[in-house]
Amino acid sequence: MAWGTEGVRISKETKECLGCHESMPGIVSQWEDSAHWNAGVGCFECHKANKGESDAMDHYGYTVSIIVSPKDCGQCHPRESQEMGASHHAEAGNILNSKDGLLGQTVGGEPAVAVGCRQCHGSIVKTKADGTLDANTWPNTGIGRVNPDGSKGACSACHTRHRFSKEQARKPESCGKCHLGPDHPQKEVYEESKHGILYRAFEDKLNMDKPKWVAGQDYYDAPTCSTCHMSATPDQPVTHDVGTRLSWDLRAPISKRTDNSAKKLADMKDVCSSCHGAPFVDGFYMQLDGFVEFYNNKFAIPAQEIRAKLMDEGVISKQDFDDRIDWIYWELWHHEGRRARHGAAMSGPDYAWWHGIYDVAKHFYTELLPEAREACERAGKPQVYEEIIAKYIDGRPEHQWFTKGFDPKQIENIKEYYQDRYKQEVK
């Protein structure tokens, strides 16, 4: 070992790395401000590789690899690496085998996938004969990246290199790289929620730079994404498996309870209880459960069954995305339905309603059903649409208004309300 400039012991290999890489001062300065530097963990300790590994390359007499994978990090952080490897994050690269992947690769194209989908979900990193990385799959810090050593994930997706800061990973902006947009707007939902408002007001009082960061003890003004999904409470340790507190799957076409959901719900309620009383927490989850079941039963299940019936009756093909109704259905659950459910789960009222259920309902009634009717007429099978209306609309009290009109009494109540409150006559 050799002594660094500030009395920190660093290896002779790392000291030699620094002799060249000081020409990249940003990287070196980040590392010098890191906990790794304080612990004497340097360039070589993280990047060293064994000859014969697929991404091992000769670098001025040293055998190194560019990617520092969760397997590499696990040499010092075994629990964190194991939890990450078992998490839904680590499986995010499987988007390549899903309908999302079909959209990106076929409807879009490979250049769009490389800089779009894979930058969040992760690429399957390929190497060249000399161990260097294929530019078609690298650079990439997608959370579900499949690394040359077989490990899944990228620690640097959250702990950005080369500082690898806990503080940075605890901030909601870190999650916002991927969890935003029309189909999974968790960042935007958080920002409109009371939690996000409090975060902006008291960010400088949350002690996010502290090694120990226990909700209700080390900070109490606001939670971040990390607080709820990963960080410690007085009764739970930190976890790098972000699914251990999720009792609903809110991304699927139809939401279902996750495996071991009762335990996961109890763990999440434990987090909530750091700041909220039991009646508040229990009431919130009663509202969420009711909302998810309402979404499932009123819109998600009927929409899925209507599309399946059109396929079974030969009205549309069984191939994805070759009929207009495929696109309507896709956006109904993949965009609008997810927005609604995440809005409800994260206390974002505008996303639960206007960007959520309102859009779901509008497109269910004004696009999906009319397109089903037109598809049946084009196929010469109008009776199929009549069967759909009889079962899913006229046969369901919550949908009957679509064919029978609004309840006259309810309309009169609305008119009276507007006249009383706004002094406006509604015609």
N, C-alpha and C positions, 0 to 999 in steps of 0.2 A: 504493500500500500504506500501511497505517497500523500503528502499533505497538500491540500488545496490552498488557494489564496487567503481564505478566511479561517484556516486552522481545521478544516474538515478533511478527514482522510478519504482520499479517492484512489482507485486502483491506477497502476501505471498505464494500463490499457486505456482507461477513460481519459487520463491526462493526455495521452497521445491523441485521442479523438479530439479533445478540445483544442489541441494545437492547430488542427485544420478547420474545425467547425466554428472557431471564433470568427471566421469570415461570414457566419450566419448568426449574427448577434441576437436576433430575436429568439431563436431556439435555445441558445446558451443562457440567455438572461432568464427565460421562463424556467429553465431547469434550476438555475441558481436561486430562484425564489420558491422552489418546491420543497416539500417534505422529503422527497427522494435525495435532494442535495444534502439536507441536514443529516440524513441517515447514511450518507456515503454511497448511495446507489446511483451509478452513473450510466453513461452511454453504453459502455461495453456490457455491463451487468444485465441490461435489458435486451440489447440487440445481439448478443453473442448467439451463435448457432453451431450445430454439429455438422461436419461434412457428411454429405449424403442426404440431408434434408432437402425437400424439393425447392425451398426458397433460400437455401444457404448459398451465399456468394462470397467470392474472394474480394476483400476490400482493403487494399494496401497491406496485404499480409495477414489480415485477420479474417476469420470466417464469421460473417454476420448475416442477419436477415433484416429486411426493411420493416416488416410487420412485427410488432410486439403483440402477440395474441393473448387471449384470456388464459391459455395454457401457460404461457410465459409468465404472466402476472401471477398465476396461481402458485408459482414457486415461493412467493412471499405472502400472497394473499389467498390461501387455499379455500377458505370458507366462502369468500366473496366470489371466487371463480366458479366454485361448484354451484352456488345459488344462481349465478348468472346463467350458467350452462343449462340449468333445469327450468329456466323461466320462459315465458311466452316471448320475451324480447329475443332470446337466442333462436327462436323458431321463425322470426320475422322474414328470414330469407326464403321461406317456403311460399311467399307470394309468387315466386317464379312458377309454381305449379298450380296456381289458382286462376279464377276468372279475372282477377286483377291483372295477373301476368299476361293472360290472353289479350286483354285490352291493350296493355302497354306494348307488348311485343308484336302483335298483329295489326290491331287497329291503329296504334301509334307507330312505333318503329324502334329499332335497337338504339340509335343515338339518343332518343328521348328516354328510354329505359335506363341507360347508363348514367345520365345526369339527373334523372327524375326519380323513378321508383327505387332504384338500387341505392341511392344516396341515403335513404332512410331505412329501407328494408335490408339492404346488404347485398353484395355481389358474391358470387363464387369466384374467389381470387385465383387466377391462373398464373403460372410462372413460365418463363422462358428457359431454355436449356442451361443458361448460365446462372439461374437462380433469381434473376431480376424479374420484376412483376410486369405482366401484360397490361398495357395502357387501356385495353378494352374493359378491364375489370378493376383497375386501380388508377388513381386514388379513390378510396372508398372507406368511409367510417360508418356504414350502415349498421344498425344495432344487431341485425341477424346475419352479419357477414360470415361466410364460410371460409375459414383461413386455410392456407396450404398445409398446416399441421393437423387439419381435421377438426379443430375446435371451432365453435360457433360463437359469434358475438364480437363486439369491439368495445373494450373498456373506454377507449378514447371517444366513443360516441357521446358519453356523458362527462368524463373526466378528460377534457381536451388536453392533448399533448402541447408542450412538454412540462407544464406546470402540474397537471393531474390534480386539480384543486377540488377538495371537498366542497368548499364554499360555492364554486361555480356550478357543481353538479346539483347542489341543493336549490338553485334558483330556477323558477319556472321557465325562464328563457331557454334553458338547456333542453327541456322537454319540447319546447315550442318549435324546435327545428322540424320535428316530424308530426307532432300532435296538433295540427292546425289544418284549416282548409275546409272544403265543402263536405268531406266525408268523415272527418274525425276532428272537429274543431275544439278539442279540449282546452287549448291555450286561450282561444277567444271566449269560451264559456267561463273559464276561470277568471279572465279579466273583467267580465261583467258581473261576476258573483261578488257577494259580500267578502268572501275570502280574498279575492284579487284586489278589491278596493282597499282592504286593510293592508295587504302586502305593499301596495304602492305608497300608502301613507306611512308605514312603519318599517320599511325595508332595512333602514340603517340601525334598527333596534333588535334585529332578529338573531344576532350573534352567529351568523352562518359560517364564520371562520373558526369557530371553536371545535376542538376535537370531539368533545362530548356534546351532543345536540339532542336533548330529550324534550319532547313537547310538554309544555306545562311547567317545566323546570328551568331550562336554559333559555326559553323564549315562550311568549304567550300572546303576542299581538296579532299574529296571522299565521296560517299554515301555507306551505307551498305544496307542489305536487309530491315532492320527496317526503314531506311530513306524513301525508296520508298513505302513500303507497310503499314507503321504504324505511323511513326513519324510526328511531327508537321512541318508545313510551316508557313510563315507569315499570310497565309489566311486560314489554316486548323488546327484543333486541332489534338492531338494524337488520334488514334483509335486502339482498340484491335480486330476489325473485319478486318482481312487481305484481305477480298474480296472487300472492298469498292472502290478500285482503279483499279480493273481488268475488262477490257472491253471485253476480249476474254476468252473463256474456252479453254485452251490449253492442257487439259489432256484427253479430250474425243476422241473417234475414229475419229469423224469429228468435227472440231471446229465450235462453234457458238458464236455469240455475247451474252454476259451475260445480265441479266435483268438490265434495266436502264443504258445501256452501255455508252450512251452519257455523262451522269453525271459522271460516273466512269472514263471515258477517260479524261474528263476535270480536274478531281481531280488529276489524275496521271500526266497530262501535267503541272499542277500547281507545282508539286514536281520537275519535270524536269526543269522548268523555274527558279528554284532557282540558277541554274548554267548555263543553256543553253538559247540561244535566240530562239525566236519563229520559224524562218525558219529552224533551226536545229531540233527542237522538231517536227514540222509538217512533215519535210522530213523523220525523223526516223519512224514516225507512218505510213506514206504512204508506206514505204518499208515493214514494218511489216505486214500491212493489205494485201499488194500484195503477200507477201510470204505465209501467212496463206491461202488465197484464192487459190493460186497456189497449195499448198499441198492438200487442200480439193479436188479440181477439177481434178488434174492430177492423184493422187494416192489414196487418202482416200475413196472417193465416189466410184470410179470404183472397188477398192478392196473389199469394203463392198458388193457392188451389185453382183460382180462375185461369192463371197462365198454364198450369198443368192440364186442366181440362181442355183448353184450346189445343194443346199438343196431342193429348190422347184422342181427341175427336178429329185430328188431321186438319184443323183450321190453320195452324202454324206449324213450322218444322220444329224438331227437337234439338236443333243446333242453336247455340247461343249467339245473340247479337246479329241475327240475320233478319229479324222481324222488328218492326218499330216497337211493338209491345215489350220486347225484351229489354230495350233501352229504358222505357218508361218504368218497368218493374225494377230494373237495376237501380235507377236513381231514387225510386220510392223508398227502398230499404237501405241501400248502400250510402246514400247521401242524406235524404230528408229524415228517414227513420233513425239513422245513427245520431244525427243532430238533435233530434227530439229526445232520444233516450239519454244521451250524454248531458244535454241541458238539464234534464230532470235530476240526473245523478249528481251533478256538480253545482246545483243551485243557480242555474242560468235561465231565468224565466223567458227571455226573448228567444233563446234557442229551443226551449221546450215547446213554445207555442209558435211564434211567427216564423222562425227559421226551421221549425220542426213539424209539429202536428198539423199546423195550418197548411204547409206545403204538401205534407203527406195526403191530407184530405183533398186538397185542390187537385192534385194529380191523380188520385184514386178516382174521383168523381168526374173530372173534366178531361182526363187523358186516357187512363187505363180502361175505364168502362166504354167510352166512345170508340176507342181503338179496337176493343174486343168486338163491339157491334159491327164495325166496318170490316174487320177481318172475317167475321162469320158470313157477312153478306158477300164478300169477295169469293169466299170458298163455297158459296151456294148452300150454306148451312145456318140460316137465320134461327132455326129452332134451338141451336146450341146457345145462342145469346139469350133467348127467352128462358132457357133452363137456368142460366147463370143469374138472371134477374130474379127469377122465382125463388132460388135458393139463397142467394147472398144479399139481395136487396129487399125485396118484398117479404122474404122470410125472416128478416132480422129487424127488430124494432128500431135499432139505432141507425139503420140505413133507409128506412121506409120513406123518410122525407124526400129522398132523391126522386122517387116516382110519384109520391102522393102530395108533395108540397109541405111547407112548414105548418106547424100547428097554429091554427088561427088565434087561439087564445094566447099563445106565446108571442105572436106578432103584436097583438094588442097590448100586452104587457111591455114590450119593447117601445112601442109608440108612446105609451104613458110615461115610461122612464125618461125618454129623450125630452118630452114636453116638460116634465117636472124639473129635470136637472139642467137642461141646456136651453129651455124655452124654444125648442125647435120642433116643428111639425114634420114627422116622417111619413112620406107617402109610399 
